[in-house]
Amino acid sequence: MSEHHGPAKGIKRWLFATNHKDIGTMYLWFSFAMFFVGGFFAMVIRAELFQPGLQLVDPQFFNQMTTMHGLVMVFGAIMPAFVGLANWMIPMMIGAPDMALPRMNNLSFWLLPVAVTLLISTFFMEGGAPAFGWTFYAPLSTTYAPPSTTFFIFAVHILGASSIMGSINILATIINLRAPGMTYMKMPMFVWTWAITAFLLIAAMPVLAGAVTMMLMDIHFGTSFFSAAGGGDPVLFQHVFWFFGHPEVYIIILPAFGVISEIIPTFSRKPLFGYSSMVYATASIAFLSFIVWAHHMYTTGMPLAGELYFMYATMLIAIPTGVKVFNWIATMFGGALTFEAPMLFSVATVFLFSLGGFTGLMLAIAPIDFAYQESYFVVAHFHYTMVAGAIFSMTAAVYYWLPKWTGRMYNETLAKTQFWIAFVGFNLTFFPQHFVGLAGMPRRTPDYALQFADFNMMSSIGSFIYGFAQLFLLYIIIQTIRSGKENADEKTWEGANGLEWTLASPAPFHTFSTPPTVK
Amino acid sequence: MQEKKPEKSTTKTIPYLIVLVVAMFGFGFLLVPLYDVLCDLAGINGKVDLVAYEKDSDVIVSDRTVNIQFISLNNNGMPWIFKPMHTSVKAHPGQDYNTSFYASNPTEKAMTAQAVPSITPGYAAKYFHKIECFCFDQQELEAGKEEEMGLRFVVDAEIPDSIHTITLTYTLFDVTADESVASLN
């Protein structure tokens, strides 16, 4: 039925893009660019913390850096990266010709540059960019906030709208456009994790929109949602924020789990162990994520019963997460393993994410959290989950599918080198932060006590190495696209399974115009 | 056949998802009253009703006393002098007591203040009743003027034996500039 024509020429191809592959590509490049912006902020933070004392930036600007680093990385880099991956891969994995709502797909991408421009423009405003941390607790973000906060609020609104539209699109695609025979329990694990993530996004992002709307009303329209003087309550902000915020961390990590569940079977040359338990574990994690939010708020004066409930409910998440980790290990067990770059990154993800999960369990214990909260231990914990979980698996995904996207093979030696640089850099950056955190170094501080100097210097050196590894990744990708070895092999990887590997490499502009039949 | 079918089912899926989005946006705002109701039901957070209490029984437990402590705090930047006239009262549950807080405005302009109460331990909040309180209204003071602000309270006769001490804290907020903050009452 559909005409087979190529993409439009020039800028119009991208401005008016409705092809899932083009939009996916834009998402991926955009998030990669934002990754470098957020990474630059991180470099400023680590350069300032290289030595105790105030060297490079003043404390107010330092706080702007930590705030914007978090916001840009979460909303600008990680989330769009996985949405881009979903755009590229889901139609190809379920045998659909495109996403269900191609024009809305275009809109949800093009809202992102608008939102990020609004967010970054706050640096040039009077009073500077938001400096209240990525969690923007009231009243820091209302009564004591810089005037640019209003722009921040609108940026969050637009980012939320983009995510919600993207999720509706993904769900509509998965529910309606599966090829004949592709039942739910035959879907690739990446598709499953995205289906569940999309539900999380649809349920959580509107609550975030509500929270920032309340902030907006408190700032400009004289309401008192979070102002005690008018009968409101600042603690309420934390409840509303974390009701969004905790599902948000699973929004980030579940697609990463999906990627790992695709790559490990390929390089183990075995099917994924415990597929259905993986599906149920993912759904359980998603459900639990909505009923544990107050473990971020143990020290707000909750009653004992509340502390106990949130503590046990939080620790319960370790069970489905453990199911996933053991399934990955069982997939590798007895397999014919090879360690190409995607597999290296995936195994590192499993190992390092588990470490981050263990520190998460430590923080889940309410009485211990009283001592650890707001310390560098927390920083180490969530970077082990966010960076080693999301960024490592995203890098794995790029190496894994790049030959399918571009029709060219990356240089395996360079990629393995890049992995080891990233692995060493990452651990050198964040492992010492456990120690300084336990020893009492607070997070979000531009200066620190002298006894933390050595570990902080190690951390900073590690972060520069890790930053270099990302520039190296950019080089490898560009080199692959321009002059990589031709890879016409449909399957690319010996052990690869799934519909995307039945397509030509590079994947044609239009795929599955006639749906394949899945047996 | 395959070309037509997906279109139709997609248009069926979208409305459900949009309803979910709108419902969750509403739920975000529903958390505001829900928070107060839950805190109230569980008797946590030290929040106190800001309406005058109507006594419904005359029982006085004269063989028991509860130590009521008063603390005053100034919110960030509030220049008034604000302190309790008595730091503590030994109260028989069921009996009314009067006490007062002293406030003076040392600045050179008229100011309006709002006192926000909080009770520790939080679960004692539902046994501490205010019959009259200066916190029910905003307080205005001319430049350099002072005032004694009255509080009339009763400890509930039903108060559990486990509660020996109740601490009542008032935080004084400057609401002069913020005309839009309506009186709490």
Interface residues (C-beta under 8 A of the other chain):
Chain A: M1 A96 A100 L101 I164 S167 I168 L171 A172 I175 N176 L177 P180 I202 A203 A204 M205 P206 V207 L208 A209 G210 A211 T213 M214 F221 G222 S224 F225 S227 A228 A229 G230 G231 D233 V235 L236 H239 V240 F243 F244 G301 M302 P303 G306 T514 P515
Chain B: Q2 E3 P6 S9 T10 T13 I14 L17 I18 L20 V21 V22 M24 F25 F27 G28 F29 L31 V32 Y35 A42 I44 N45 G46 K47 L50 N75 Q114 V116 G122 Y123 T171 F173 D174 V175 D178 S180 V181 A182 L184
